[in-house]
């Protein structure tokens, strides 16, 4: 299928051929009929992409701050790879469309194939021929409403949420500053609510349009016309509400709002304009400044948007889906008219030219639609896109022993970690062929194919597992899917590299082991890379063999997660320690050359900061302090090992030292943090190519996973957990 994309590094716009997205449970696959260009938000993104690197940094100081924090934590090289990987990727455009349901995922019963729906979301309502849309981000289109009008559903919801934040009442007067697409819709919604509206915009054509659509008056904010209209309508008291629907770097909108708003009036920010509030003006009138968050309650909540968990109507009357349905109803009943807003309808194949004309100012428009070609007979026989959720492979393969050269690899998942820490090493390695990349979103697969040279990109996992020419499968998806994908790949006879964790529950771990037993295929590696770090391996060698028990202390300054991170979805993705704690347990076990026999864990309130004590067969102990409340500038990982009158110290994979009869200290020159990914991948590829032993014995992988899972059990019981030997 085709999709509109942009490279944020170069500014390139393209209509790209990408795989068809899979129809996952909890959503529907929608074939686009019309999608709407947001002439404000999208053109801002397009303009930013065309800036120099310095210009991009100036326009997004919030992202610069994140980069600087990453440098302090992960070092310059790793941060550079991550940032450039993100910049030099195709990103999608679009967030408002109308289309026909082509396939219905499991758990969906409110629409059927062939129904017309309006869709929302900058990850799900893209300028693409097909989109997978979760339940709470689509709404059925009322009978009789034209698809081109229903495509306005998302921007209509944005305007509606802004109006709801203003709490307008019958007979009030409102000022709308900025009469672009959102501003024109706000004018109509307010007028439909019994509010008299004054509009302000420097464009005379937009002012005239606002008056035709219900504004009592509209004019240039720099002229006296707006102020005179407000004075006349309010008896000199000022407007009850001001809606900021303007963009740009001028502070004029907030200054005008303060001047024309009544005492204790409400100012609602919907757009993205400069907000240097004049303190005296806002203080003296005690103005109530409010923000409107996109489409409404539920926005940016992954449990609502992705998992379909609705808010009870008695507590949250207007969610983003209810706003979407309400706006569609207003359109169908004629209370809001979007036809006068449509300046241009472009064919989807002309998308790049259309954006360029908008950017250059050649095409002046309030709203522009893309029209998608209809397929012959699609209503009678809609096509079925490949789905990710399919039955397990029902075969018992012969275990993989040795592979050909080059080794052919497939990747399931192509997120940040895969594209910054794994694929760069594999793409440069001789004797490796990147065969297929599988993702649930089409664009991420296409990005990985372009950047790393995969022969194919797809959303069809079943086809990859059934491809006998593929030697090994990398599972680099979200944590909740690791065990099931690993189980299926093992049953298909593939050698498997799965990123940590291997499993989130004891049942998931048992399922993986059952697949090993059923298939006879034990060719498994978990991404515990720290034991492969060259610096740590050298330090261990210089420390030498032990004769007595050891004490190991491992401080992990994990830091706080950003709001909205999927790591916080503990209900589905497990706790943070369950997700990454295996790294530190594996490192301790490798240094102590044994697997733990018991685990004791205690935590602070909220279970965010943990102390985990591991006991080993020879009496050695390892204490892992996993903290989230430390400063960002402090090293992320520090480790001390003491035994037999000697001590080993590792400082964040940058420096190491060993103290004994002689002292050894690694180079004091700053080096990039090498946490072992390259060496780990080299060992894995060698095992696949030669059929030799896997880099880490299966028993060790299982023991580390079991110990990680025991931490949660220990926290619940408040007692040590004894680990049964497999």
N, C-alpha and C positions, 0 to 999 in steps of 0.2 A: 504494500500500500504506500501512499504518498503522505508526507507530513512536512509542514513548514518549520524550519529550524534556523537557529542563528548561532554562529561561533562568537562567543563573547570576547575572545582574544583579538580576532581579526576583524570582527564586525560583519563577516560574510553572512548573507541570507541565502537560503537554498530551499528548494522543494526536494526532499530526500526520499529515496525508496528505503523503507524500513520494514521489519517483520510485522505481521498482524499481531496485535496484542491478544493474549489468551483471555478467555472468559472465566475469571475466577469466581468462586462462590461469593455470594453476598453482593453481586452486581450484575450489570448487563453489558453486552457488547452493542454499541450503537454506531450505525452508519450515518455519517453526517449528511445533512441536507443543506443547511446554512450555518455558518459560524460568523461571529461578529468581531470585527477589529475594534479594540478599545483604543480610540485615537489619543487618549491621554496616557494610560499606563503602558501600553505596548510601545508607543512611539518614544516614550521616555527610555525604555529598555533598549530600543533600537539605537537611539542617539547615544546612550552611554557606551554601547558596544563599539561605536565608531570613534570613541575618544582614545587618546594616548593612554599608556599605563599610568602616568601621573594624573591625567584627567579622571580616569576610573577611580583612582585612590581618593582624589579630592571629593568625588561625588558619593563615595561610600566609605566614610570614616569609620562606620561600625564594623565593616569587614576588615579594614586595616588593623583595627584593635584586635580582632580575632587572630589575624596573621601574626601579629607581634607576640601574642600570648602563646601561639603554637611554636614560634621560634624559641621562646624561653623554655618550653616543655620538651620539644622534639628536635630542636636544632635547625640550622638553616637548610641543609640539603634536603631533609625529609619534608620540611615545610614548603620549600621551593617546588619539589616534585608534586606535592599535593595541590598547591595553589595553581601551578601551571597546568596540571592535569584537569582541574576544574575549568580554568579559563579556556583551554584549548579543547573544548568539547562542544558538541552541538547541544543547544538548549531549546526547549519547545516554546512556542508562542501560542497565545489564545487561552480563553477561559469561559467562553459563553457560546453555546451552540444549540441547535435543534436537529434531531435526527430520528431515524427509525430503528427500533430495537431489532437486532439481527440474531442475537443469541441471549438466552436467559441463564444466569448462573444458579447454582444450588442455593436454596433458601429464599428465592425471590418469587413472590406470588401476586404482586400488585400490578405487574405488566406482563404482556406476552409478546411473542415475536410478531412484528408488524406494527406495534403501537408506536405512536409519535410521542417523543419525550423531549423536554428541554433539560439541558445538562449544564452543570457548573463546576468550576475548579480549575486552577492553573496546572494541575497534573492529570486531569481527567476529561476536560472539555476543550481539547487542543484543536488547533487548525490541522486536522488530520482526517483521512477518509474514514478511519475506524477508531473508536475510543472505548476503553473499558471504564465504566462509571459505577461507583459504589452506590448503594441504595439511597443514602441520605443526600446525594448530590444530583439526583434527577427527579423530575416531576412529570406526570402525564400531561399532555397538552389537551386543553378542553376542545370539544368538537367545534369545528368551524373556525378556529384560530389558524391563520396562515403560518406555515413553518418559518417564513422569513421574519415574522413578527415575534414568534416564540423564541427565536434565537437571541432576543434581547433579555431573556429571563434573568441572567446573572447580573448584568449591570442594573436591571430594574430592581433586583434584590438589594444591591448595594445602596441605591438611592432610597429604597424603602426603609432599610435599617437606619440610615441617616435621619430620615424624617421621624422614625419612631424614637430616636434618641432626643429629638427636639421636643417631644410630647406636645404637639400642636393641639389647640382647642378651637372650636367653632368661633368665628369672629375675630380671631387674632390676625396679626400682620407679621409677615416674615420677609426677610431679605435673603436672596440667594446670590452669592458672589461667585461668579464663574458660570457661564452658560454654555459649557460644552455638553457632551453627551449626558453625564451624570446630572449636571445642573438643570438641563431641560427636563429630565425625568422628575427631579425634585420639585420643579415648578408645577408640573402636572399633578403629582401626588398631593402636594399641599392644596392646590386648587380643588381637587376632588375631596379634600377633607374639610372644606369650608373655610379655608384660610386665604386671605388676600395677600398677594405676592408682589414684591418688587424685585426685579432682576438687575444685576450689575455686571457688565462685560464691555471691554473696549471695542468689540466687534459689532458694528451696527446691524449686520445681517442676523447675528445670533440674538440680539436684543429684539429685533422685529419678530423672529421666530418664537421667542418666549412669550411675547404679547399675543401672538396668534394662538398659542397653546394654553393660555389662561392667566398670564401675568397681568396685573393691573397696570403696571408700568415697568419699563426697563430702559437703561441707559448706560452711558460711559461712567465708570466710578469716579473719574477725574473731573466730571462736569457737575454742575449744580442740579441737573435734572433728577438724579437719584435722591439726593437729599431733600429736594422739594417734594417729590412724590411721597417719601416717608413722612415728612412733616404733615402733608395734607391728609394722608390715610390714618395717622395716629394722633392727630391733634397736637403734634409737637412733642409727644412723649417718647417716641422712638419705637422700633419694632420689638415684638416679643421674642423673636428668634432670628438668629443669623446662621445661615448654612454656608460654610466655606467649601466650595466645590471647585476651587481654582488650583492651579499648579504654579510652578516656577519659583524663582528666588526672591521675588519682591515681598516686602513686609506690608504692602499697602492693604491687602485684604483684612488682616487682623486689626490694623489701625482704623479702617473704615467701619469694621464691625463694632469696635468700641465707641466710635463717634455716633453711630446711628441706632445703637441698641438702647432700649429703655433700662431704667434702674432694675437690677436683679433679673435681667433678661438672660437668655440662653444662647451660647455660641457653640455650634456643632461643627467639628472638623471632619469632612468627608474626603476631601482631596489630599494632596500632598504639597501644601504651600509652606512658606516660611512662617514660623510661629514664634517670633520674638515679641512676646506680649508686652505692650506698654503698661508698666506696672501701675502707675497712678490712675490711668484711665479705667483699667479693669478693677482696681481696688475700690475706687470711689463709687463705682456703680455696682460693686459686688457681683460681677458677672459670673455666670455659671458656665465654665468651659467644659465641653464634653467631646469625647472622641467616638467615632462610629467605626466599628471593626468589621469591615468587609460586608459579607452577606448576612451576618446575624449570628446569634448564639449557636455554637457548634463549630464555628470556623477555627481552624488550627487545633482542634481536639481530635486526635487520631482515633479515639474510641468512637466518637460520633461519626466522623467522616469516612473512616476506613472499615470499622467493624460494625457499623450500622446500629449502634446503640442510641436510641432516641431519648430525648429528655421528656419527662412526663409533662403533658400539656398543662396540668394544674400548677406547675412550678415554672415552666418556661413556655409561655404562650406562643411566642414567635421565634422558632428556630430558623436556620438558613433554608431548610427544605420547605418549611411552612411559608416563609417569605417568598420563595420561588413560586410555590403554588398560588399564593395570594396575588402576586403580580401577574401571573398568567391569567388568572380569573378576571382581574381588572382590564387586561387587554381584551379578553374575549367579550366582556360586557361593554366595551367602548369607553370606559372611564379614563383610560390612558390611550393615547394614539402615538405610535412610534413611526408610522409611515412618513410623516413630514421630516423625521430625523435622518432618513436614509438618503445620503448624498450620492452614493455610488454602490452598485453591485458588480463585483468582479468575479470572473471565472477563477476557480481554485488554481488552475494551472498558471494563472498570471499573478500569483501571490507576490513573488519577488518584485516584479515591476510595480505592483500596487503599493507595496511598502516604500519603495524608492520614491515614487511620485508623492506620497504623503510626507516623507522625510524632507524632500526638496521643496515642498510647498506648492508644487505644481497642481496637486489635487487637494483642494480645500474642502474638508468634510467634517460633519458632526459624527456621522456613523457610516461605516463601510462594511458591507457583507461579502463573504466569499460564498459563491454558489458551487455546489459539488455536482459532478456528473452523475446521473442516475443510470443504473445498470438495467439492461433489458431483462424483464421478467423477475426482478429482485423481489417484488411483493409476493409473487407466487412461490418462489423457491429461494429464500435467503440462504446465503452460503454459511457454512459452519467454520469458524476459525479454530485452530488447534487450541485445546485447553490444557492448562498445566495440571489440574487435578484429574488424574486418570488412574485406572486400576493398576495395581502392582504387576510387574512383569511375572508371568506365570511359567517360568522355565527354571531348570536347574542346570546352570552352565558348568563347563569345565573350568576350574580355577586358572587364572592367568599366571603364567610362569615366566615368559619372556616376550618381549615385543620387538617389532622390526625397528629399523632406523630409517627415517627419523621417528621419534616417539610422537604419536598423534594425541593431542590433548583437547578436551572439551571443558568449558567453564560454565557452571550453572550459577549465575549471578555475576554482576559486573559493577558493584558499588565502589565506594571510595577506597576501601582497603584493597580490593582486588586490583583496581586500576593504578594505585599508587605504590603498593608494597609487593605485589606478586607478579603481575603481568609485565612490568618493565624488565624484570630479571629474566623471565621466560622468553620474551620477544627477542632478546639479544643472545640467547643461548643456542649454540650449534647443536644439531641433532634433535631439535624440537620443532614440531609443526603445530601451530594453533589452528585446530580444525574447526570447531564450532563453539559459538557463545550463545547461551540460552538465558533469556531474561523474561520476566512477565510484562515489562514495559518495552515497547518497540524501540524507542530512541536510545535507551541505554545499550541495547545490543548493537545498534547501528554505530554508536560512538566507539564501542570497544572494537568492533570490526575495522573501522576506519583507522583508529590509532595504533592498534597492535597487529593488524594483518590477519585476523581470523578469516578462514576461507568462507565460512558461512555464519549467518546470524539468524536466529529463529526464536520462537516462543514455544516450540514443540519439544518438550523434554522427552516424550516417549520415543521420538525418532532418534534422538541421540543415544538413549540407552539401548536401542535396537540396532545401532550401527556397529557392526563387528570390526570396522576398521579403526575405531577409536579405542586407544589403549588405556587411557586414564581419564577420570572425571574429577574436576575440582568443584567442591560444593562451597560456595562463598556467598551464601544468602543470609537472611536474618536467622537468629538463633533458633527460633521455634520450628524451623523447617529442616534443621541439620540432620536430625536422627532419621526422619522419614526418607529424605533424599539419599542419605548414606545407605540406608537399608535397601532401597530400590536399586541403587547403583551396584551394590555388592551382589544382589541377586541376579543382576544382568551380567555378572562376570567381569566388571570393571575394577581396575585398581583405583582406589579412592583417596583423594586428599580432601579432608574436610576441615574448614577453619574451626577454631574453638568456639563454643563448646561442642563436644560430640553429642551430648544429650542434656536435657534440662530436667528429666525425671528418671527415677529408677526403671519405670516401665519402658521409657524410650531407650535406655541403655540395654535393657533386656531384649528389646526388639532388634537392635543392631546385632547383638550376639547371637540371637536366633537366626538371623539372616546369614551370619558367618557359618553357623553349624549346618543350616539347610543347604547352602550352596557349596560349602567347602572352600570358600574364597575368604581368606584372611588378609588380603592385600589392602591394608588400611593405614593411613597416616593422618594424625590430627595436627593442626598447625601450631604446635608448641615450639616456637622458633628460638627461644632464648638459649636453650642448651646448645644451639649451633653458633652462637655469637663467637667470632674469632677471639675477641678480647677475653671473654669469660673462659673460653677453652684454654687459652694460654695461662691464665691465672690459676686454673684448676691443675694444669700440668705442673706449674712451678710450686704449687702447694704440696703436691705429692700424695702418696697413699697414706691412709690413716691406720692407726692401730687401736685407738680408743674412741669412745663416743664423742660426738661433736654437738656444738650449739650453733644454730644458724638464726640470724635475725634479718628479716626482709621487710623494709619499709616501702610501701607503695603509696605515693602521693597522687591518688587518682584524680582529685579535683572534682569540681561540681560540673554537672552536665547542663548544657543549654536547654532552656525551656522548649519543649516540643520534641526533644530527642527520642528516637524510638527505643533507646536503652531504658527509658523511664516507663515503658509499657510492661510492667512486671507481671501483669495478669497473663500476658501472652508470651513475652520474651524472657521471662525469668528475672531474677535479681541481677544487679550489676556484678556481684561476685560470682554468681553462677555463670555469667557470660564470659568473664575474663579471669576468674580466680585460678582456673586450671593452669594458666601460664606460670604463675608463681609457685604453685604446688609442684608442677613438673620440674621447674628449675631447681627447687630445693631437693627433690627426690634424686635428680641427676647428680647434683653435687654430693649428696650423701650416699649415692650408689645403692639405693634401696627404695622400696615402696612403703608408705606409711601403714601403721597397724591401728592407729586410733586418731580421732580428731576431736578437739575441744574448741568451741567457739563462743565468744561473748561479744556483745554489741552495745553501742550507745543507743539512746532513744531513737527510734525510727529505723534501726538496723542499717544505718548508712556507714558508720565507722566500725570496722570489725577487728578483733584480735583472734587469730586462728593459730592454735598450737597443734602441731603434728608430732606424733611419737613414732619412732622407727624401731625395727627389731633389735638393733644393737644398743638401744638406750639413747640414741641421738634424738634431739628435738629441733624443730624448726618453728619459729614464731613469725607469722606473717601479719603485719599491721597494715590493714587496708583502710585508708582514710580518704574522705572526700572534702574535708574542711581545711586542708592546708593551703598555703599561699601558692599562687600560680608560678611564681619565679623560683620556687624551691625544686630541687631535682625530683623527678618522678619516681625513680627506683634507686634505692641504696641497699646494699647487702653486705653483711658481715658473717664470716664463718670462722669459728675458733675451735681448735682441737689439737691435742698433742703438743702444746706449747707453740703453736703457730696460728696465724690469723690471715685471713683473706678478706680484702675489702674491694667492693665494686661500686663505683660512683657513676650511676646512670648510664652505663655502657659507653662512657667517654674515657674514664681512667680506671685503673685497677692497681692494687698493690698486694704484696704478700710479705708478712713479717715472720721471721724465724731466725735460724742461725745467721742467715744472710737475708738482706732485704732486697726485694725486687719491686720497682715501680715502673709502670708503663710510661710511654712518652707523655711529657707534659704539654706537648703541642696540642691545641684543640683539634679534635677529630670528629667526624660525623658519627652519630650513634649508629652502630651496626648491631642490630638485635638478632641477626642470624638468618634473616629471610633468604638471602641469596644462597648461603651454604645449605640451608634446609632444602631448598628447591633442587639444588644440584644433587643432593643425596637421594631425594625422591625420584628424580628423573633417571638417575643411575640404576636404582632398584627396579624401575619399570623396564628400562632398556635391557638389563641383564637378567632379570628374573631372580636376582639375589634377595637377601633378607631386607625387609623394610627398615628404614632408618631408626625407628623406635619400636621395640617389641609390642605386640598387641596387649600383652599382660600389663605393661606399664601404662599404656593409654587407658586401659580399663580402670586400673588402680587410681590413676590421677582423677579420672572422671568421677569415680565412686567417692573419693575423698572430697571433691568439690561439692558434690550433692549432699554429702554428710554434714557440711557446714550448716546448711539450712535446717536439717533435722536436729543438729545440736543446739542451734539457737532456739528452736521451738521447745525442746525438752529441757534445756538448761543443764545438760550433762554430757560427758564424753561419749562419743560414738565409736564403737569397736568396728573395724573394717574386716569383714569376712574375706578370706582369701578366695579368689576365683577358682 
